[in-house]
Each structure stands twice: as C-alpha cells, then as structure tokens.
C-alpha cells in the first residue's frame, strides 16, 4: 500500500468518525446544598431528555455543584476540558450561573442556564452572546406581583431577600415595578441561604407596618422568614417569588405559608389553566412525562426550566448539524447561532423566541399568579 492509499484510508476513517461523533452535553446543577429542592427535579428531568437528536447519539454528563459557586465553575471547566462538551446546561442558581459565564465564553461553548436573574443574559456583550437561559426574568415576575398588590389594596411593602445576587436582583427589579404601581417599600432586609434564624430582620419588617411583605428567596430556605413572620403575628399579605414553586416548599412551610401569593410559570397549575392558554398543552406534556417517571404530584417548575433548556437545545442541534460535526469549535459556534435562531417554540413555561438581543425569548404568556390554598397551588385568574 502506497502513501497515497494510506492517506485516503485515513481521510475516509476520519470522515466516518466525524459523521458519527456523539453530542456531549455537560450539566452542572445543585442536587445537594441549600438549592437541592431546585436541583433535584432538574436532575430528574435531564434523565427524560432524548438520547438521540438529529440522528446523533447524545451523552449527558451530569455533575453536582452542591449549590456552591466555586464548584459550579470547577465543574464547568472539567466538562469543557475533560469531557469536551458541545454545550453546558446549568447551573441551578443565579450566583453559580453568573460565575460560569467567563468560563464558557473563553472556551466558546454555548450555555443554557436554569437560573432566573436577567443579569445572566443582560446586558448583551461578547461574553453573554454564548449564554442563554430559560427561567422568566425577575422584572417580568416583579411586575406580576406589583400589579396584584396594587389591585388588592396594598400601598406599602416590606422586602426581605437572600444576601446574594438573587436577593439583590429581585430588590432592584421589584423596586422598578413598585415605582410604576406607586407602592412604597418601607423596609429592606437580607439573610443568607443557610441561616437558621431571621428574628432581627423579622422584627424590623413588622415594625415598619407594611401592608404586604415580599420574600425574595428560593427553595426551602425561603420558608424561614415566612415562618418567623407567622410566629410574630404578622397578619398582612405575604408574597414569594417563583423561586419557591415546588412541593418541598409547601412541605417545609406547612400551615405557615397558607394564603401566600406568588407568580409562576404556567406549568405549575397546568391542569387549572383555561384551554385557551397557549402554554397549557406544552406545559401539560412535561407534567405528564415527569410524573410518569417520578410519581404523581412530584413535578416542580424548576424541572420545567431544565425541560425547556432541553427543548431549545433539541430545536437547535439539527440546524447546527447541517454546518458542522459535534466535538468541533465549528459545531459549538453553529449551535450558538442556532439557539439564537429558535422561534415560536412552546415549552413548559412559555413560548420561546430568541434573538441576537434576547437570549431568554419569553413574553407575558410565561407567567400566571398563584395562591397557596389548603397546601396546594391555586391558579388566580387575571384581575379584571
């Protein structure tokens, strides 16, 4: 065999290998730590994602970042350098996701976050052009809360949130919404996700005598201030963010969270939505798939954010495959472009239409108001 023949065989072999290259999807989420009640349903949802897309095998490499920012960054570096992933899904919480941006941008690997803060994708720049996310922006949900407060006679609001990017982001965005609805924020307190007492903050909130209190936390740690308020006899309205929309919050909060109002993605109350709701069908599809695998009543909105990340990825991969093969910089760049081109995609939480300036792609169809009644979520139709 001469050198020309050997070269031909090598080229053919390389082409055949490239044509059958697997798509590697790296996932880092918070399956343990303070955000575990969010990360566990996300992890369960990853297991439901398709094992082939566009005729290519898909491998999911799932790592736990334990709700820790440093671990999330370390996981991301490992997924990119060792596992050669084509895309990163995660992380669960805002601080982790913000810390991951530099890593994916430097490596030019697209990322879809399952955390809420608008700062993950805004303002758009050379780094954030590689980053997308699926949860509704805080301002969208803040407006829903402020509108509901104003319609129900609330004039003054006490605020208590996490002492991190999630809490600060919510304070900034709710402040804008409150101003629009002429609501006065009469107190502003913070606490850490792993705190076991908020007595001091609670006393300050009650002393301000607000008509309502907004707790900007997520997962089970968000129940702590509400329990403390109940113990101290606060009788005003209490609002939570969409960061508590799972059964673990109901379990931990118990009777202390009865009557709570919160904005949520439509999937939380999919069965209660009118048939005219444009998200009811796609939301119900996810609920049915998750509960078939994990049991009745186990679904949470956080798993829905992971599901939507999978749907967006599933829509973009076939487009990217027309331009390049997995495992190459060209494929990762093509995948980023394809994610940005997703249009009118029904998901568990809304209808996604991405663009060069909008890497969330949701509109007001992605939110409803919910009340906790008898330990369950109750859909609240829009105010007339």
N, C-alpha and C positions, 0 to 999 in steps of 0.2 A: 504494500500500500504506500503510495507516494504522499508527499506532504500536502498536496492539493486535496487529495481524497480525505486525509485525516482532518484537514481544516473544514471540509464540507460536512463531515460527520459531526464535528464539534459544534458547528453552527446550527445544524439540524437538532442536535441534542439540546442546545441552549434554548432554541426556539420552542421545542416541545415542552421543556421545563417551564419556560415563562408562560406558555399558554395554559398551563395547569397549576400556576402558582396560587397558593392559598391566600385569602384575605385575612390578615391578622388584626383583630380588634382588641385594643388594650382597654381595660376597665379598672378604674380605681374608685372605690366608694367606701362609705363609712358603715361597715357592717357591725362594728363594735364602737364603744365610746359613747359620749353624750348624744350623738346623732344616729345611733343604731336603729331607732324606730323608723328613721327615714331610709337608711341604707339597706336594711334587710329586705323590704319589699322591692327595692331596686335590684338587689342581687337575685331575688327570686324571679324578677321579670327578665333579667338577662338570660336566664335558663329557658325562657319561652321564645327567644329570638331565633330567626331562621338559620339553619346550618349551611345553607347554600343561598347565594344571591347572584343572579345573572349567570347561573351555571358554574360559579366558582365556590369552592368549599370555604366556609368561614370558621375561623378559630377564635374563640373568646378567651382571653387571658385575664382572669378576674383577681384583683388584689384588694386587700382591706387596708385602708389608711387610718383606721381606728379613730376617725374624727379629728385627726391631727394634721396640721398644715405641713410640717416637716416631712411626715410620712407620705403625704399626698405628692409632694414634689419628688421625693425619692422614688416612689412607685412609678411616677411618670417618666423619670429618667431611665429607670430599669426597663419599662415597657418599650421605650423607643430604642435604647442602645442594645439591649439583650434580646428582646422579643421581636424587634424590627416591625413594630405595628404600623399599620397604614392609617389608623385613626385612633383617637383616645376618647372614651366616654367617661365623664365624671368631672369633678367629684360631686359628692352629695351636698356639701355646704359651701356657702359663699367664700369664707376665708381660704379654704383649700383650693377652690377653683381659681380665685384671683392669683394665688401663688403659683399655679401651674401655667399661667399664660406665657411667662417668659420662656419656659422650657419648650412648650410646643411651638412657639413662634420661632425660636432659634433653630429648632430641628425641621421646621416647615412641615409639621404634621397637624392635620385638622383635628379639632377637639369639639365635642358637644357636651356642654356642662348640664348637670341636673340641678343646679343651684339657681337661686332666684334673682340676685342683685343685678340691676341694669348695668352696673359698672363692669360686669364680666364681658359685656359686648359693646359698651359705650364709654367714652366716645370712640368711634371707629378710627383705627390707626393701623400702622404696618404690623403691629403685633396682634391686635384683635381681629384682623382680617382672617386669621386662622381659627377663630373661636366662634362657636355658636352656642345657643342654649335653648332649653325647652320650657322651663317654668315661666309663668307670667311675671312681667316686671312689677316691682313694688309700687310704682306710680299707678298702674292700672288697678291694682287691688286697693291702694290707698284711696283712690277716687271712689271706689265702690263703698268703702267704709264711711268716708266723709259724706257721701250722698245719703246713705242710710241713716247716719247720725242726724243730719240736718232735717231729713223727712220725719224723724221721730222726736223732735223737740230738743235735741242735745245742743247746748251752747258752749259748754266748757269741757275740756278733755284732759285727763291725766295720762301721761305716757311713761311706760317702763319697758325697756328693751335690753337685749343682750349687749354686753360691753365689748362688742366686736363689730366687724363690717356689716353684719346682718342688722344689728340694732341701730347702728348709725345710719345705714342706708335707709332704713324704714323711717327714722326720725326726719331725715331730710325730705323724703318723698311725701310722707304724711303731712309735714309742715306746709308743703305746697298745696296739697289737697284741702287741708284745713283752712288755709287762707282764702281759697276760692269759695268755700262754703261758709266763710265768716265764723269759724269755730276758734275759740281761744284755747291754746294749750297752756294749762295752768300749772303743770308740774312735769318735770322731765328727769327720770331716774334710770339707772343701769344696774345690771347684775351679770355675773359670769354664768356660763352654761352649766358649770359643775358646782355652783353654790348650793348650799343646803338651807340657807335662811335668807329672807329678804325683809326682815322685820323693820329695819330702819327705813328702807325705801317705801314700804307699805304705809308706815305712819305719816311720812311726808306726803304721799299721794292723798291719803284720806284728809289730812289737814287742809289741803288745797280745795276740798269740797267740789270736785268736778262732777258734772252730770254723767259722765262716762269715762271709762279707763280703757286705753288700748295697750295690750301686751304684745310687744314685738319680739316674740321668741319662736322657736320651732321645736317639734318633737315633744317628748315628755317633760323636759326642763321648763317648758312654757306654762306648765300647770302650777309651778311653785308660787308665783306671785298671786295667781287667782285663788289658791287655797289660803294664802295669807290674808288676802282681802276679805274672804268669806269669814275667816276666824275673827277678824277685827270688826265685823259687822257692816262692811260696805254694802249699800243697797242700790247703787246706781247701775247703769248698764255696763257690761263688760264685753269688749271686742278682742278677738285674737286675729292673727294673720293666717294666711293659707298655709303657714308652716306647721300648723297643728292638725291638719286634716288626715288623721289616721286613727285607727281603733285603739292604739296604745295610749293616745292622749285621753280618749274617753275613759279607758280603764283606770289610768292613774288619777285623772281628775275627778271621776265619780260624780257624786251629787254636787260637788263644789263648782263644777263647770256647767251645770244646768242653766239654760237661758242665754248662753254665750252666742254672740253673733260673729260671723267671720265670712270673708269672701273665699271662694273656692273655684277650682276648675269644675266644669260641668259633670265630669265623670263621678265625682263624689256622690252625687244624687241622680245618676243617670236614669234610673228607673222612675224617678219622680218628675222628670222633665216632660214638658208637652211634646207631642210628636213633631211639632213644627220646629223644635230646636234643631239647628243644623249640625250640632255635635252629638246628638243623642245616639245615633246609630253607631258611629265610630267609638264613642265612649263605652257603649254597652258591649261592643265586641271585645274590648280589652277587659272589662269587668268579668265577662263570661270566661274568657281564656284564663285569667288569673285565678278565679275561684274554682275552675275545673281542676287546676293543678294544686291549689293550696287550701281549698276549703271555703265554704260559704261564709261571707262576712269578713274575709281576710284582706280584701283589696284596700289599697290606700292611694291617695293622689300622688305620692312620691314614686311609687312603682309606675304610675302613669307617665311621669316625666321621663323615666327610663324607656318606657314603651315608645313614647313619641320620638326619643332620640334614635331608637331602632328603626322606626318608620321612616324618618328623614334619611338616615343612612341607607336604608333599603331602596329608597327612591333615587338616591344619588349614585350608588355604586354602578348600576348598569350603564349610566351615562359616562362615568369615568372609565369604565372598561373599554369603551369604544376608542379611547385615546391612548391608553397605556395599560400595562400589566401590574398587578399587585406586587408589592415589595420594592418598588422603584420610586425615586423622587417625582418622576413624571406622573405616576398614578396618584400620589398623595396630593400633588398640585391640581390634577384634574378632578379629584374627589372634592377638594375645597371649592373649586369653581362650580361643581355640580350641586353641592349643598346650597350654595348661594343662589342657584337657579331653581330650587324647589318652589312650586307654585300650587296653591289651592289643594293642599294635602290635608285630609281630615285625620285628626288624631284623637287621643283620649281627652285632651284638654282644649282643643280648639282647631281652627283651620290655619295651617301654616303656609305663608307666602314670604319667602326670603328675598332679600335683595342685597346689593352691594353696601347699602347703608343700614340695613335692618337684618341682623343675624338672630332675631327671635321670630319675627314674622306672624305674631298673633295680634288680633284685634279684640274688640269688646265681646265678641262671641265666646271668648275664653274665660269668662267669669260669671258667677252667679253668687247670690247671697244665701247663706245657710244659717240655721239656728239649731242649737243643741236642745232637743226635747226628748225627755224620757231616755236619756243615754244614747240617742241616735241623731243622725243628721236629718234636718227637715228643710227642704227647699223653700225659699222665700221668694215668691213672685215679685217682679219689679214693682216699685211704688208707682201708683197712678200719676 
